Amino acid sequence: MEGDSVTLHTKVETNHQESIKWYVSSIRIAQIDGDLHFNCTDIQCNEGTERFRDRLKLDHRTGSLTITNITNTDSGEYKLKISSSSDSEKIFSVSSDVPATEPYEIKEGESVTLDLGEIKNPNDVMMWYLNDTLIAEITGDQSKICTEDQCKERFRDRLKLDHQTESLTNTNIRITDSGEYKLKIIIISSEFSITRVKRFSVSINGVPAAALAGGVVVALLLVAAGVVYNKMSCNR
């Protein structure tokens, strides 16, 4: 999906004798020599081009290539060439789609389950965020919900995780639970690894999530202003 990151694995450990080159559509986009005397990515390999604009990363130990923040223009065949005592080639096919934001409209006091609609792979690592705050994670058969004290106080045992489907259930929902819920999944295989993000927009009582989030900020600012005003009045 657009916005994901993907790592294409060479499955080799460099012995400082190989030359590893990456191509897309016959254009060299990355290269690393075993002795590390020369390495390049994107504009360094092709002067005057900025197709990936600092979105390529090379692992100097393995030569694996990571493409961050994938866009639809990154689709295509990526060719890996390893030159050593015995040359080898490998081709990866990469395609991307625009990610969807799932909208949910909930009333206060109801429960909502944010579901990816898939069965979880045991090797996947998954993390749930609300407005960029980590609220839950699963690694293998281990799960954690609200490890920070502020998160524990905010949700008070109202969050539940399904280990099979990666779904997150929020019970007895409150208006302060509105916002963008983000599921970050790290998919790992021997050939590649993908960091995937799925977004869910939750609005409560028919008010858009963004408006509610803004309203909470305004309310907090007004309360803070009132406290300051009262303090100043007392000091007079």
Residue pairs with C-beta under 8 A, 6 or more apart in sequence:
1 70
1 96
1 97
1 98
1 99
1 196
1 197
2 70
2 71
2 72
2 96
2 97
2 98
2 99
3 69
3 70
3 99
3 197
4 70
4 96
4 99
4 194
4 195
4 196
4 197
5 66
5 67
5 68
5 69
5 70
5 194
5 195
6 66
6 67
6 70
6 94
6 192
6 193
6 194
6 195
7 64
7 65
7 66
7 67
7 192
7 193
7 194
8 22
8 64
8 65
8 66
8 67
8 78
8 80
8 92
8 94
8 191
8 192
9 62
9 64
9 190
9 191
9 192
9 193
10 20
10 62
10 63
10 64
10 80
10 82
10 90
11 62
11 190
11 191
12 18
12 62
12 63
12 82
13 61
13 62
14 20
14 32
14 34
14 60
14 61
14 62
14 63
15 34
16 34
16 35
16 36
17 34
17 35
17 84
17 85
18 33
18 34
18 63
18 82
18 83
18 84
19 31
19 32
19 33
19 34
19 82
19 83
19 84
20 31
20 32
20 33
20 34
20 63
20 80
20 81
20 82
20 83
21 28
21 30
21 31
21 80
21 81
21 83
22 28
22 29
22 30
22 31
22 65
22 78
22 79
22 80
22 81
23 29
23 78
23 79
23 81
24 76
24 77
24 78
24 79
25 76
25 77
27 46
27 49
28 45
28 46
29 41
29 42
29 45
29 46
29 51
29 52
29 56
30 39
30 40
30 41
30 42
30 45
30 56
30 58
30 65
31 38
31 39
31 40
31 45
32 38
32 39
32 58
32 60
32 63
33 39
34 84
36 60
39 58
39 60
41 52
41 56
41 57
41 58
42 49
42 50
42 51
42 52
42 53
42 54
42 55
42 56
43 49
43 50
43 53
51 73
52 67
52 74
55 67
55 68
55 69
56 65
56 66
56 67
56 68
57 65
57 66
57 68
58 64
58 65
58 66
59 65
59 66
63 80
63 82
65 78
65 80
67 74
67 94
70 94
70 96
71 96
72 96
72 97
72 98
74 94
74 96
75 94
75 95
75 96
76 93
76 94
77 91
77 92
77 93
77 94
78 91
78 92
78 93
78 94
79 89
79 90
79 91
79 92
80 89
80 90
80 91
80 92
81 87
81 88
81 89
82 88
82 89
92 191
92 192
99 197
99 198
99 199
100 199
101 180
101 199
101 200
101 201
102 114
102 198
102 199
102 200
102 201
103 200
103 201
103 203
104 112
104 114
104 200
104 201
104 202
104 203
105 203
105 204
105 206
106 112
106 173
106 202
106 203
106 204
107 173
107 204
107 205
108 173
108 174
108 175
108 204
108 205
109 172
109 173
110 172
110 173
111 169
111 170
111 171
111 172
111 173
112 169
112 170
112 173
112 202
113 167
113 168
113 169
113 170
114 128
114 167
114 168
114 169
114 170
114 181
114 183
114 200
114 202
115 165
115 167
116 165
116 166
116 167
116 183
116 185
116 198
117 165
118 165
118 166
119 164
119 165
120 126
120 138
120 163
120 164
120 165
120 166
121 187
122 140
122 141
123 140
123 187
123 188
123 189
124 138
124 166
124 185
124 186
124 187
124 188
125 137
125 138
125 139
125 185
125 186
125 188
126 137
126 138
126 166
126 183
126 184
126 185
126 186
127 134
127 136
127 137
127 183
127 184
128 134
128 135
128 136
128 137
128 161
128 168
128 181
128 182
128 183
128 184
129 135
129 181
129 182
129 183
129 184
130 177
130 179
130 180
130 181
130 182
131 179
131 180
131 213
132 182
133 151
134 147
134 148
134 151
135 145
135 146
135 151
135 155
135 159
136 143
136 144
136 145
136 146
136 159
136 161
136 168
137 143
137 144
138 144
138 161
138 163
138 166
141 163
143 161
143 163
145 155
145 159
145 160
145 161
146 152
146 154
146 155
146 159
154 176
155 170
155 177
158 170
158 171
158 172
158 173
159 168
159 169
159 170
159 171
160 168
160 169
160 171
161 167
161 168
161 169
162 168
162 169
166 183
166 185
168 181
168 183
170 177
173 202
173 204
174 204
175 204
175 205
175 212
176 216
177 202
177 204
178 202
178 203
178 204
178 207
178 209
178 212
178 213
179 201
179 202
179 209
179 212
179 213
180 199
180 200
180 201
180 202
180 209
181 199
181 200
181 201
181 202
182 197
182 198
182 199
182 200
183 197
183 198
183 199
183 200
184 195
184 196
184 197
185 194
185 195
185 196
185 197
185 198
186 193
186 194
186 195
186 196
187 193
187 194
187 195
187 196
201 209
202 209
203 209
203 212
204 212
207 215
